[in-house]
Amino acid sequence: MDPQQSAHRIPVVEVVLVEAYGGPQADRLRRLLDEALSLRPGRLVVDLARCPSLDAAAIDVLLDAHRRARRMSGALILRGPSERLRRNLALAHAARVLEVWPTRSAAGAPAA
């Protein structure tokens, strides 16, 4: 593979989720993350601080995005999930796979 193709164009891309994602919204989440990953970021940070819930389909979308980021030598980071979301991620065994950071600065993003 050409080194130019594998290089990350953008160091960090942030996606902020502000509504519940489940059922039909999981497809919208997939399209959003597809667009973010098309930029080939070194890190794709998904901010969950204002996201009230994720269902199993949405968690599956996050896991798929994680796998795709890894194949591009990148990383997907979940930032700021509520206790409820952390519990859902743990129940789905996704917390073992996904990188989860509690705060903005922990995920390597500049402080607001």
N, C-alpha and C positions, 0 to 999 in steps of 0.2 A: 504494500500500500504506500502511496505517495505520502511523505511526511507532511506536506501541505494539507492533504485531505484529513489526516488524523489530528492535526493541531486544533486546539480549542480556539474558537474565534472570540468568545466572550468568557471571562473568568467566572462570573456569577450571574445567573438569571434567577430572579425572585418571582414567584407566583403566590399571590395572596388570595386565599379562599375565604369568602365572607358569608357563605350560605351553606345549608345542608346539602350533601351530595349522596344520592342514593337513587336506585332505580334508573329512570331515564336521564337523570343528571350525570350519571356515571359516564355516559357517552360524551357529554359536554366536557367533563373533566378530562377524558382521554384526548379529545381534540385540543384542549388547552395545553396539556402536557406535551402532546405531539409537536405543537407549534414551538413551545419552549425548547424542546430537545433538538429541533431542527437547527437551532442556533449553535449546537454543539458546545454547550457551556462546560467549564471545568466542574462547576457545582450548580445543580438545580435545587434551589431552596424553595420548599413549599411551606408557606406560613399558614399555620392552622389556628392561630390565636383567636380568630373571630369565627371559625368554622364550628357550628354547633354539633354536627354529626356527620359520620361517614358510615355507609353500610358496607356489606361484604363486597359488593360489586365495585364500589369506589376504592376500597382497600386493594382489591385485585388490580385496579388501574394503577395505583401507586406502586405495587410490586412489579408490574410490567414496566413501568417507567424506570424504576430502579435498575432492572435487568438491562434495559436499553442504554441507560446512562453508563453502566459498568462496561458494556461492550464498546462504548466510545471512550473508555478510560476516564470517565467522569464519575460524579457521585450525585445521588439524590439525598437531600437532607430534609427531614420534617422538622419544622421549627414551631415551638410554642403550643403543642397540643394541650387541650384541657385534660383534666384527670379522666373524664369520661372517654375522650378519644384515646388516651393512653391505654385505658382498660380495654377498649374495643380492639386496638392494635395487638395487645397482648393476647386476648382471647382468640384472635385470628392467627396467632403465632407470627405475625408480621413484625412485631417488635424485635424479634431475634434477627431479622434480616435488614430492616430499614434503620438508617441512622436517624436518631431522634435527639434534638437539642431543645432544651427548655426555653432559651432566650435568644434574642436577636444577636447579641454579641457572641454567644457561644457558637453560633453557626457561621461565624466569620464575616458577617455583614457589618458594615459600619453602623455605629450607634446612631439612632435618630436624634 
